[in-house]
Amino acid sequence: MKGRAEMPKRTDLTSILVIGSGPIVIGQACEFDYSGTQACRALREEGFRVVLANSNPATIMTDPDFADATYIEPLTLETLTRIIAEERPDALLPTLGGQTALNLSMELVEAGVLAEYEVELIGADAEAIATAEDRQRFKEAMVEIGLSVPRSGVAHTMAEADEIVIEIGLPVVIRPAYILGGRGTGIAHTVEEFSKAASDGLAASPISEILIEESIAGWKEFELEVMRDNADNQVIICSIENVDPMGVHTGDSITVAPIQTLSDVEYQVMRDAAFACLRRVGVETGGSNVQFAIHPDDGRMVVIEMNPRVSRSSALASKATGFPIAKIAARLAVGYTLDEIPNDITRATPSSFEPVIDYVVTKIPRWTFEKFPGTSGVLGTSMQSVGEVMALGRTFPESLQKACRSLELGQAGLNATAAEMRFDELSDDELRERLPKGTPDRLFEIESALRRGFSVDELYELSKVDRWFLDQMARISEERLALEGRSATSLGRAEWRRAKQLGFSDEQLAYVLDGADEDEIRRLRSEHGVTPTFKAVDTCAAEFEASTPYHYSTYEDECEVVEGTAPRIMILGSGPNRIGQGIEFDYCCVHASFALSDAGFETVMVNCNPETVSTDYDTSDRLYFEPITYEDVMNIVEVEKPIGIIVSLGGQTPLKLADRLPAELILGTPPSSIDIAEDRDQWADLCERADIPQPPGGTATSVDQALEVAGRVGYPALVRPSYVLGGRAMELVYNDEDLTAAMAAMAVGGSLGREGGLSAERPVLIDRFLESATEVDVDALRDSTGTCVIGGIMEHVEEAGVHSGDSACVLPPPNLSAEVCERLSAYACKIAAELDVVGLINVQFAVRDDEVFVIEANPRASRTVPFVAKATGRPLAKMAARIMAGSTLDELEAEGFVLEVSDSRFYSVKEAVLPFNRFPNTDALLGPEMRSTGEVMGIDVSPGLAFIKAQIGAGMVLPIHESGCIFMSLADRDKAGGLEAAQQLWDLGHTFVATAGTAAMLQEHGIEVLQVIDRLDQGGVNAVDLIEAGKVSLVVNTPRGRGARADGSYIRIAAGQHNVPLLTTVAAAKAAAKGMSELRHAPYTVRSLQAVHGRA
Amino acid sequence: MSGSGAKAGNGAAAMPSAAALVLVDGSVFEGEHLGTRHEQGFASGEVVFNTGLTGYQEVVTDPSYAGQIITFTYPHIGNYGVTAADSQSSGVFCRGVVIRDLARRHSNWRAEDSLEAFLVERGLSGIGGVDTRRLTRLLRDTGALVGAFGPLEGNNAVTIEALKAAASIEPGTDGIDLVATVSTTDSYMAGSGERRIVALDFGIKKNIVEQLSRLGTVHVVPASTSAAEIMSMRPDGVFLSNGPGDPTEVGYAVETVAELLGQVPIFGICLGHQILSLALGGSIVKLPFGHHGANHPVRDNTTGEIEITSQNHNFAVDAASVADRAELTHINLNDGVCEGIRLKDGSAFSVQHHPEASPGPHDSIYLFERFSELMTDFKPIRITSGEGAG
């Protein structure tokens, strides 16, 4: 029965366990930090004791303030069982931590843990989860309620698969069961493709089950976000239409809210179907999404799938409409009904309504294929993007262009910038060949095609992108053609307004029009009164008065921004997640907002990433969901008139703007300091002045210069472009040949060209690489009076040469002497002083034989800030924000902030999580270019135990409890170190197989080797076969250097594909062996952060 | 069949003519002309808004909008074209549309034509490119305002001054019997079956007729039809339709309903709900903002269920004024406004919102079933003449 529940809030529950989603991986990004944070806040507001488990230290939700007991521990059945035994929660809320939390909750049910400890599953019960997640059950359930689904069959073996495909006919889609983000999913058009996709899918599924389905590629794709309460009241929060047709994973599709091309008649049928779906699946309360496909020619509608939990789309829907799905879902789970929960934004109305919007929302994913050589760059049914942007505009063209420039890929909109040349260079035939494939470039190729006169109908036939979207894009192309070559001074008010309403940025207009640069364009249009107006996101299309200041810019008559009452500080966010710049920076921005708000400022957040906590409308006093470009930021500056802008907490995105923004508004470290740190010569002068040793190096803008520098400093050398984050295109080179190749890669436009390229202003840095050195990261805080405190000293597990973002690190440093630590601290503070730092600085050092060399300094928040904060219990980002806003460290101390922390008896390890499972053909080797998407943290009483926890948290299934067979293949230089690890593993009872050289070395030292493994080309038993046969439980394989694909890469790829734990450095092997050994003797324990920091 | 717009995609359309909308309070909204060019150069009426994300065709053809200029708050209108099946009436009752961005090309397999062609076909004009959010915020704060719009260039162009003058003399919808302008002049039948339903047409939407015809044979009769005439048709139930304007202007219908009470089961929607309430001696209030969308939460107090409803009304029933004879069955959860009543004797009920949807959610469709049950269970309470039912 629909209606109002008898009792509102449940009083029989006291404490609730929330499971987070773990490390950021492809398919599961910071949207679950956003949802988990909202849920934790809502549950605590309702008076519940919240127990949180999440292995990801970069999240805001794992801040000790957001839960009563925060467990940064591996998300495994074993760990969760211990947490439950320790905390004895009354209930488990499984629907807010993505697929990870849902799967783990199901494991807890199946293992009988929830029953044993009398923990109730709230939100969705096991039956509902199983119905939604098991594709065959789901399909049967949908058919049972009269909904149409694609024809399909389930196979557990290849024989079954072949039978099914004969019945359905090609093309078909293959989907493995119980897999998040569509991993292992593929389309097959031919028998050969089918055989491969089916066997891959069976291998990827944890239960060896695949669904084989009629292909509906090319159909229109839609999604509805639904909320349901325990009285069966259901509402649609948001409708979403994919620009990319079926065949491209929805996480990789450009999507638009609301639905644009369905009539009310069709929409209402879909709405009824979504409700029926939730009812049948049995989602008790909370948010779910249901995906549909519609045949473009006859309107046949099929249900694709549903998620009985908050999802990436829910985050998008929340940001798109202003309806806080996760917060409401948490309240519904504890007994409230929708009509009992007020709508925060209108305050006057209840949550039992359907938001309507009067703008268009466009989401575009962001990919990083350039980091994964060997990938095709073609989008399919398995998600590959690492982040996304969202933009709001009054029309689709406006929001699309804003989204394009939010991506930070050198496009200031939909082409009309120099970056378009890449697409314009393609011949018509090349375009025709490319357009049927979904790729990151397709959008821009479509525009190029429209501009050269392709008809909408032809483009539809090629791409299956709906004609309405194509025609709307054609408006942009036509406008651009109409303006091209005209003098900027000749435009009148109506023309300026028309162009701006179609979303053209000043930068694009400067490119298209004659005789004006971006600043001049801004001046000219402003003279004609064409300046942005800011509208509010109010959930009701202005039908009611709204009180939440959540704004977007557009070019209309009326601006709705209300003047503030307190001094305002703007915080520029970090834009779309990408490798090297992710949730860590959102954490910093959010903390800054909280701290400054507490200190009496009004905070103004600017960001364009819908997955984040920073873009939650109640994180800051004001939220501007806008691209982070000079033009867009200045528009907000002009309307908000802030007293300061924080640019140093959001990574490179805001930092890149620092030079152009009004200097008097930049808070904290002056932007010129960043130039000093990045400029090779100035930096060398600084180090010399401060008497800090650095490895020899130089800069080059040409290959000849580079060779000259390398000749002087010697090989091996580290080569990297300046002004990039995450080690983009950084390479370790061993000889002239390597160096020439690296320089060539950087000089071509390609992917790097989009983010910078090679020029006199952005030379390449070449440094001598210190072999066998320990890399160390130091985070420090300095105030305007010159007081400096060390945030943390982190010793890397992998030696220098592996990007710091991909390396595991330990805090406090277990192997550095007190004297070295003191020297590191002194150097860091000295550099901070030289750079006039006010706020945070991160300095990287290499330590070899107690000699300390400085590698680089970044006078801004670094990726490690949240980890250090969790490890030491100090809110570094909050302190940094206060310092930037004028407080001194002494003043903060007086307020109760702790400046110096005494040594903890705990060690914390941060480990990177890499996405190689998404890019199965990429070699899983670590190097100077960062490729991890996320991180986990392990906390324990010894470095070894903490390291093992971090490994488990990162998903490694190490042979801990039982002995296994270890495959070892070491490069010569690693043999000595590898022996140490092997000895420990041997003592634990593991057996070994090894390649000839390694086997000889092991046997020489008394370690028995069961089998000597041949090279792949020798035709005998090889490692890949053994891995594929499931006979290997751990692979230790270190690389032998660059060059053509060696056996090692095939072995590592095979390990990745078969989920066999893989260690590729000797340092990691040693740490793991030590931890595995300690774990044999010490019990596995869990501790809340509050207990670790003595706050429990 | 792709069903897409016939207009070639890439050819730049002729530059549109500048146009303006002027409200009686002097506000001017710039835009561009759409649709028919009227000989007098402008169209005028009461300016209202609708927040639905879909359903523009149903709204434009809904007779309840008689005398009104409809502002669509969703910026893109016309995306999926128009199709005859979705029209809610065959006449032209609204005075025009205000749009932020009219689709120049539509795309949907059901589409038979574009919205602009449809407007021209029905002799309607509109104004596009308007900051409809600014207009909506104004209307929200001041209530509906009368206004006039027209092209400032090209054939039959007008001036801002002329539009101001037109706005100042536009009578709006107050004090006018708009029902008389929209009601059918001749009775007609729909559906089949033994059960006989007489539907008083105050501006009835096509989908209401369709929903009723699932219950039996529907006789749609003019609003002016007397109680005696109705009872002579031996109805199993009488339906009071939706319609435009102020219910106090249709006193004749109120009298008719007062006479019918107790003799026959009655179900009313929207204006029909207000007329029923007036017949019970109740009073009508004008709402500060009105309800104009397809997302309003309503609770059915008889079951506790919440339904998301389609609404379009500026007037509402003062529930207290009918409390002696009827119970409040439905309330709007946003503002507590009365959305439905039922006579204490159970012989009649009515709702303010639109269970027939079109456009909007189907959540309230159960009300037609409720009417069906009432017709089955009904025992006459009052027989005033020899022609009593049953």
Interface residues (C-beta under 8 A of the other chain):
Chain A: M1 K2 G3 R4 A231 N233 V235 S239 P258 I259 Q260 T261 L262 S263 D264 V265 E266 Y267 Q268 R271 D272 P296 D297 D298 G299 L338 D339 A348 T349 P350 S352 F353 E354 P355 V356 I357 D358 Y359 V360 R394 T395 F396 L450 G453 F454 S455 V456 D457 Y460 D466 R467 W468 L470 D471 A474 R475 S477 E478 A482 K535 C540 A541 A542 E543 F544 E545 E556 D557 E558 E560
Chain B: M1 S2 G3 S4 G5 A8 G9 N10 A12 F29 E30 F49 T51 G52 L53 T54 G55 Q57 E58 T73 Y74 P75 H76 N79 Y80 T83 A85 D86 R100 D101 A103 R104 R105 H106 S107 N108 W109 R110 D131 T132 R133 R134 T136 R137 R140 F289 H292 G293 A294 N295 H296 P297 R299 T303 G304 E305 I306 E307 I308 L333 N334 D335 A357 S358 P359 G360 P361 H362
